[in-house]
């Protein structure tokens, strides 16, 4: 499964990589991703967001799974904040596949 996303402006760039590994016998998968966004490329002050994440999805029943993901990173030179910010997020989802 590959997900393509785009939310960039005209003066930006986004580099995104994701690797998934499906564990057939367990009906599960693991993933690792990296995302680097740069904004205001023509400006002297460029804003940069860098994230990396690791996640696992475990099959619970035929159509149900539980997913956990940890994301960490940082935002530098963001116009809405006077200082750089760290990113630390943990997400848990319960999925039902129709």
VEXFI-886238 format. One record per residue (C-alpha): residue in one letter; x, y, z; residue number from 1. Coordinates in Angstrom, 2 decimals. Each point is the difference from the previous one (the first is absolute). Layout:
(A,(X,Y,Z),NUM)
...
# end
This chain:
(X,(0.00,0.00,0.00),1)
(X,(1.44,3.33,-1.05),2)
(X,(-1.44,3.32,1.04),3)
(X,(0.79,3.16,-1.95),4)
(X,(-0.57,3.31,1.66),5)
(X,(0.66,3.55,-1.06),6)
(X,(-0.65,3.26,1.83),7)
(X,(2.93,2.08,-1.18),8)
(X,(-0.05,3.56,-1.31),9)
(X,(1.80,1.28,-3.10),10)
(X,(3.14,1.02,1.92),11)
(X,(0.52,-3.33,1.81),12)
(X,(1.37,-3.50,-0.29),13)
(X,(-0.89,-3.28,1.73),14)
(X,(2.07,-3.17,0.17),15)
(X,(-1.95,-2.99,1.37),16)
(X,(1.05,-3.66,0.29),17)
(X,(-1.90,-2.88,1.57),18)
(X,(0.88,-3.69,0.22),19)
(X,(-2.66,-2.57,0.95),20)
(X,(0.52,-3.67,0.75),21)
(X,(-3.04,-2.27,0.12),22)
(X,(0.27,-3.02,2.34),23)
(X,(-2.37,-2.44,-1.69),24)
(X,(-0.24,-2.66,2.70),25)
(X,(-0.98,2.56,2.63),26)
(X,(-2.17,2.19,-2.28),27)
(X,(2.15,2.92,1.18),28)
(X,(2.39,2.61,-1.35),29)
(X,(2.80,2.28,1.13),30)
(X,(0.94,3.31,-1.59),31)
(X,(2.71,2.63,0.18),32)
(X,(-0.33,3.43,-1.59),33)
(X,(1.94,3.24,-0.45),34)
(X,(-1.38,3.39,-1.09),35)
(X,(1.84,3.29,-0.54),36)
(X,(-1.90,3.12,-1.09),37)
(X,(1.63,3.30,-0.87),38)
(X,(-2.01,3.20,-0.51),39)
(X,(0.85,3.54,-1.19),40)
(X,(2.84,-1.24,-2.20),41)
(X,(0.48,3.38,-1.69),42)
(X,(0.23,1.76,3.39),43)
(X,(3.14,0.42,2.09),44)
(X,(-1.79,-1.70,2.94),45)
(X,(-1.20,-3.47,-0.98),46)
(X,(-2.37,-1.91,2.22),47)
(X,(0.77,-3.75,0.34),48)
(X,(-1.99,-2.84,1.54),49)
(X,(1.69,-3.38,0.39),50)
(X,(-1.86,-3.09,1.28),51)
(X,(0.77,-3.68,0.36),52)
(X,(-2.41,-2.68,1.18),53)
(X,(-0.25,-3.68,0.76),54)
(X,(-3.25,-1.90,0.20),55)
(X,(-1.55,-3.42,0.32),56)
(X,(-3.45,-1.31,-0.95),57)
(X,(-1.23,-3.29,1.49),58)
(X,(-2.92,-1.99,-1.38),59)
(X,(-2.52,-0.66,2.79),60)
(X,(-2.80,-1.70,-1.98),61)
(X,(-0.74,-0.51,-3.70),62)
(X,(-1.06,3.62,-0.61),63)
(X,(1.47,1.72,3.04),64)
(X,(3.46,1.21,0.98),65)
(X,(1.68,2.21,2.58),66)
(X,(2.75,2.38,-1.03),67)
(X,(2.61,1.92,1.97),68)
(X,(2.45,2.59,-1.29),69)
(X,(2.67,2.21,1.56),70)
(X,(1.11,3.15,-1.84),71)
(X,(2.84,2.31,0.97),72)
(X,(1.66,2.99,-1.65),73)
(X,(0.42,3.76,0.05),74)
(X,(-1.21,3.20,-1.62),75)
(X,(2.56,2.75,-0.66),76)
(X,(-0.58,3.65,-0.96),77)
(X,(-3.80,-0.25,0.05),78)
(X,(-1.60,3.44,-0.42),79)
(X,(-2.67,-0.77,2.61),80)
(X,(2.51,-0.74,2.78),81)
(X,(2.96,1.94,1.35),82)
(X,(2.02,-3.14,0.77),83)
(X,(0.60,-3.41,-1.55),84)
(X,(-2.43,-2.70,1.10),85)
(X,(0.41,-3.71,0.65),86)
(X,(-2.60,-2.52,-1.18),87)
(X,(-0.86,-3.07,2.10),88)
(X,(-3.28,-1.78,-0.77),89)
(X,(-1.37,-3.43,0.81),90)
(X,(-3.12,-1.14,-1.84),91)
(X,(-2.21,-3.05,0.52),92)
(X,(-2.77,-0.94,-2.47),93)
(X,(-2.60,-2.75,-0.03),94)
(X,(-0.75,-0.79,-3.66),95)
(X,(-2.97,-1.81,-1.50),96)
(X,(0.42,-0.98,-3.67),97)
(X,(-3.26,-0.18,-1.99),98)
# end
